[in-house]
């Protein structure tokens, strides 16, 4: 079908705007990668404007990965927090969402209102800190897992998805004598992979990128996540003292280490996202529109 003049202008404008937005998103990260593999001498000659390095050097990555043992410890902490946290968060979210998707549940509206209320009004930073302290979770491996183990927003998305499933599935399973737990584990969850992948990705990003909770509740660098180490490198414009002590050599220029650290921290999410993108789109659309 031939487009009218107005439609051609509209399509062309869309392409131009989307191209500009794509460049705005891609160019900063491309610059980070370029600086991280550019020798500092070339970086200085070009006054920091390096998009296509004429020479490649991995000295910054070598320093961080081979000389900086703190990076490995922080990476291990982040991977542990992310894996355990996502599994725990999905378990809590799925069980609560499944229970609230049952319209015959006594007090269902009041309970839903309670969760929605927490999305609008928080307890505050000081009460949360006092609670964590009184529970004995300060500076432990558990605080960064438990503090983010449930999201009312993600629960609402999953609940809406469960409500969109045919009611006949539960009814037929109940007639056959299946318990609610068995219905959830053997019937509902296997056909709910899109929303599980979507919510799981949301939790994964939150756990992986978290540094603020670590800044508040963790003082031991051996328990710090990689994001806290990255923050120390970028904000302080220097390496943490622990990293300097374990390195044993004079560190390369800070700007290169900062850029290399950003790439190292962001790379896992960039690798994982393409594999779950199709589930993410489908799950978010169904979970947010229906119900």
C-alpha positions as CSV (number, residue, x, y, z in Angstrom):
1,X,0.0,0.0,0.0
2,X,1.4,3.4,-1.0
3,X,1.8,5.8,1.8
4,X,0.6,9.4,1.6
5,X,2.9,12.3,1.9
6,X,1.9,12.9,5.5
7,X,2.5,9.3,6.4
8,X,5.9,9.3,4.7
9,X,6.9,12.4,6.7
10,X,5.7,10.7,9.9
11,X,7.6,7.5,9.2
12,X,10.8,9.4,8.3
13,X,10.5,11.6,11.4
14,X,10.1,8.4,13.5
15,X,13.2,6.9,12.0
16,X,15.3,10.0,12.6
17,X,14.1,10.4,16.2
18,X,14.6,6.7,17.1
19,X,18.1,6.8,15.4
20,X,19.1,9.8,17.5
21,X,17.7,8.1,20.7
22,X,19.7,5.0,19.9
23,X,22.9,6.9,19.4
24,X,22.3,8.8,22.7
25,X,22.0,5.4,24.5
26,X,24.8,3.6,22.7
27,X,27.5,6.3,22.3
28,X,28.2,6.7,26.1
29,X,28.7,3.0,26.6
30,X,30.8,2.8,23.4
31,X,32.9,5.6,24.8
32,X,33.4,3.8,28.0
33,X,34.5,0.7,26.2
34,X,36.9,2.7,23.9
35,X,38.5,4.5,26.9
36,X,38.9,1.2,28.7
37,X,41.0,-0.3,25.9
38,X,42.9,2.8,24.9
39,X,46.5,3.4,26.3
40,X,46.6,6.5,28.5
41,X,49.2,8.2,26.3
42,X,46.7,8.2,23.3
43,X,43.9,9.2,25.6
44,X,45.9,12.2,26.7
45,X,46.9,13.2,23.2
46,X,43.2,13.3,22.1
47,X,42.1,15.1,25.3
48,X,39.8,12.3,26.2
49,X,37.8,12.3,22.9
50,X,38.3,8.6,22.1
51,X,35.6,6.7,20.1
52,X,37.8,4.6,17.8
53,X,41.1,3.8,19.5
54,X,44.1,3.7,17.2
55,X,45.8,1.3,19.6
56,X,44.4,-1.3,21.9
57,X,45.6,-2.2,25.4
58,X,44.0,-4.3,28.1
59,X,46.2,-3.0,30.9
60,X,43.3,-1.8,32.9
61,X,41.5,-5.1,32.7
62,X,44.7,-6.9,33.6
63,X,45.1,-4.8,36.7
64,X,41.6,-5.3,37.9
65,X,41.2,-9.0,37.1
66,X,44.7,-10.2,37.8
67,X,46.0,-7.8,40.5
68,X,42.8,-6.8,42.3
69,X,41.6,-9.7,44.4
70,X,38.9,-7.5,45.9
71,X,37.1,-7.5,42.5
72,X,36.9,-11.3,42.6
73,X,35.5,-11.3,46.2
74,X,33.0,-8.6,45.3
75,X,32.0,-10.4,42.2
76,X,31.4,-13.6,44.1
77,X,29.3,-11.7,46.7
78,X,27.2,-10.2,44.0
79,X,26.7,-13.5,42.2
80,X,25.7,-15.2,45.4
81,X,23.3,-12.4,46.4
82,X,21.7,-12.3,43.0
83,X,21.2,-16.1,42.6
84,X,20.0,-16.7,46.2
85,X,18.0,-13.4,46.2
86,X,16.2,-14.1,42.9
87,X,15.2,-17.6,43.9
88,X,13.9,-16.4,47.3
89,X,12.2,-13.4,45.8
90,X,10.5,-15.5,43.1
91,X,9.3,-18.0,45.7
92,X,7.8,-15.3,48.0
93,X,6.3,-13.4,45.1
94,X,4.8,-16.4,43.4
95,X,3.2,-17.8,46.5
96,X,1.7,-14.5,47.6
97,X,0.5,-13.7,44.0
98,X,-1.1,-17.1,43.7
99,X,-2.9,-16.7,47.0
100,X,-4.2,-13.3,46.1
101,X,-5.3,-14.3,42.6
102,X,-7.9,-16.5,44.3
103,X,-11.0,-14.3,44.3
104,X,-12.6,-16.3,47.0
105,X,-9.8,-15.6,49.5
106,X,-11.2,-14.1,52.7
107,X,-10.0,-10.5,53.2
108,X,-8.4,-10.4,49.7
109,X,-9.1,-6.8,49.0
110,X,-7.8,-5.6,52.4
111,X,-4.6,-7.6,51.9
112,X,-4.1,-6.2,48.4
113,X,-4.7,-2.7,49.7
114,X,-2.0,-3.4,52.3
115,X,0.6,-4.3,49.6
116,X,-0.4,-1.4,47.3
117,X,-0.2,1.0,50.3
118,X,3.5,0.0,50.8
119,X,4.2,1.0,47.2
120,X,3.0,4.5,47.9
121,X,4.3,5.1,51.4
122,X,7.5,3.7,52.8
123,X,8.5,3.2,56.4
124,X,11.6,5.4,55.9
125,X,15.3,5.0,55.9
126,X,15.8,5.4,59.7
127,X,13.1,2.9,60.8
128,X,14.4,0.4,58.2
129,X,18.0,0.8,59.5
130,X,16.8,0.3,63.1
131,X,14.9,-2.8,62.1
132,X,17.9,-4.3,60.3
133,X,20.1,-3.5,63.3
134,X,17.7,-5.0,65.9
135,X,17.5,-8.2,63.8
136,X,21.3,-8.5,63.9
137,X,21.6,-8.3,60.1
138,X,24.1,-5.4,59.9
139,X,27.3,-6.3,58.1
140,X,26.1,-9.8,57.3
141,X,25.8,-11.8,54.1
142,X,22.0,-12.0,54.6
143,X,21.0,-8.4,54.7
144,X,21.5,-7.7,51.0
145,X,19.4,-10.7,50.2
146,X,16.6,-10.3,52.6
147,X,16.2,-6.5,52.2
148,X,15.0,-6.8,48.6
149,X,13.4,-10.3,48.7
150,X,9.9,-9.0,48.0
151,X,8.4,-6.3,45.7
152,X,4.7,-5.4,45.8
153,X,5.0,-4.1,42.2
154,X,6.3,-7.5,41.0
155,X,3.7,-9.3,43.0
156,X,0.9,-7.3,41.3
157,X,2.3,-8.2,37.9
158,X,2.4,-11.9,38.7
159,X,-1.0,-11.8,40.4
160,X,-2.5,-10.3,37.3
161,X,-1.0,-13.0,35.1
162,X,-2.3,-15.7,37.3
163,X,-5.8,-14.2,37.2
164,X,-5.6,-14.3,33.4
165,X,-5.2,-18.1,33.4
166,X,-8.3,-20.2,32.8
167,X,-10.2,-20.9,36.0
168,X,-11.0,-24.4,34.7
169,X,-7.3,-25.4,35.3
170,X,-7.7,-25.0,39.0
171,X,-11.1,-26.4,39.1
172,X,-10.2,-29.6,37.3
173,X,-7.1,-30.1,39.4
174,X,-9.2,-29.6,42.6
175,X,-11.7,-32.2,41.4
176,X,-8.9,-34.6,41.0
177,X,-7.9,-34.0,44.6
178,X,-4.8,-31.8,44.0
179,X,-3.8,-29.5,46.8
180,X,-3.2,-25.8,46.2
181,X,0.5,-26.3,46.5
182,X,0.5,-29.0,43.9
183,X,-1.7,-26.9,41.6
184,X,0.8,-24.0,41.9
185,X,3.9,-26.1,41.4
186,X,2.7,-28.6,38.7
187,X,0.1,-26.6,36.8
188,X,0.3,-22.8,37.2
189,X,4.1,-22.3,37.3
190,X,4.9,-24.4,34.3
191,X,2.6,-22.4,32.1
192,X,3.7,-19.1,33.7
193,X,7.3,-19.0,32.5
194,X,6.9,-15.6,30.6
195,X,5.9,-13.7,33.8
196,X,8.4,-15.7,35.9
197,X,11.2,-14.8,33.5
198,X,10.0,-11.2,33.4
199,X,9.8,-10.8,37.2
200,X,13.0,-12.8,37.7
201,X,14.8,-10.4,35.4
202,X,13.5,-7.4,37.3
203,X,14.7,-8.9,40.6
204,X,18.1,-9.9,38.9
205,X,18.7,-6.3,37.8
206,X,17.8,-4.9,41.2
207,X,20.1,-7.4,43.0
208,X,22.9,-7.0,40.6
209,X,22.8,-3.2,40.5
210,X,22.3,-2.6,44.3
211,X,24.9,-0.5,46.0
212,X,22.9,1.8,48.2
213,X,21.8,-1.0,50.7
214,X,25.4,-2.2,50.8
215,X,26.5,1.3,51.5
216,X,24.1,1.5,54.4
217,X,24.4,-2.0,55.9
218,X,27.8,-3.3,55.0
219,X,31.2,-2.0,56.2
220,X,33.4,-5.1,55.6
221,X,34.9,-4.9,52.1
222,X,35.0,-8.8,52.1
223,X,31.2,-8.8,52.1
224,X,30.8,-5.8,49.7
225,X,29.1,-6.4,46.3
226,X,30.9,-5.4,43.1
227,X,28.7,-2.4,42.7
228,X,30.0,-0.9,45.9
229,X,33.5,-1.4,44.7
230,X,32.6,0.2,41.4
231,X,31.1,3.2,43.3
232,X,34.2,3.6,45.3
233,X,36.3,3.6,42.1
234,X,34.1,6.2,40.3
235,X,33.0,8.5,43.1
236,X,36.3,8.7,44.9
237,X,38.3,8.8,41.7
238,X,40.6,6.2,43.2
239,X,40.8,2.6,44.1
240,X,39.6,1.3,47.5
241,X,42.6,1.0,49.9
242,X,42.1,-2.8,50.0
243,X,42.5,-3.1,46.3
244,X,45.7,-1.1,46.4
245,X,47.1,-3.3,49.1
246,X,46.4,-6.5,47.3
247,X,47.6,-5.2,44.0
248,X,51.2,-4.8,45.0
249,X,52.0,-2.5,42.1
250,X,51.5,1.1,41.1
251,X,48.0,1.3,39.6
252,X,47.5,2.6,36.0
253,X,45.7,5.9,35.5
254,X,42.4,6.0,37.3
255,X,40.2,7.0,34.3
256,X,41.0,3.7,32.5
257,X,40.3,1.7,35.6
258,X,37.0,3.4,36.1
259,X,35.9,2.6,32.6
260,X,37.1,-1.0,32.7
261,X,35.3,-1.5,36.0
262,X,32.1,-0.2,34.5
263,X,32.4,-2.7,31.6
264,X,33.2,-5.6,33.9
265,X,30.1,-4.8,36.1
266,X,27.7,-4.2,33.3
267,X,28.7,-7.0,31.0
268,X,26.7,-9.9,32.7
269,X,23.4,-8.1,32.4
270,X,24.1,-7.2,28.8
271,X,24.7,-10.9,28.1
272,X,21.7,-12.2,30.0
273,X,19.0,-9.8,28.8
274,X,18.9,-10.9,25.1
275,X,18.1,-14.5,26.1
276,X,15.1,-13.5,28.3
277,X,13.9,-10.5,26.3
278,X,11.1,-12.4,24.5
279,X,9.7,-13.7,27.8
280,X,10.1,-10.2,29.4
281,X,8.0,-8.5,26.7
282,X,5.3,-11.2,26.8
283,X,5.1,-11.5,30.6
284,X,5.1,-7.7,31.2
285,X,2.3,-7.1,28.6
286,X,0.0,-9.9,29.9
287,X,0.8,-9.2,33.6
288,X,0.2,-5.5,33.4
289,X,-2.9,-5.4,31.0
290,X,-5.0,-8.3,32.2
291,X,-6.6,-8.7,35.6
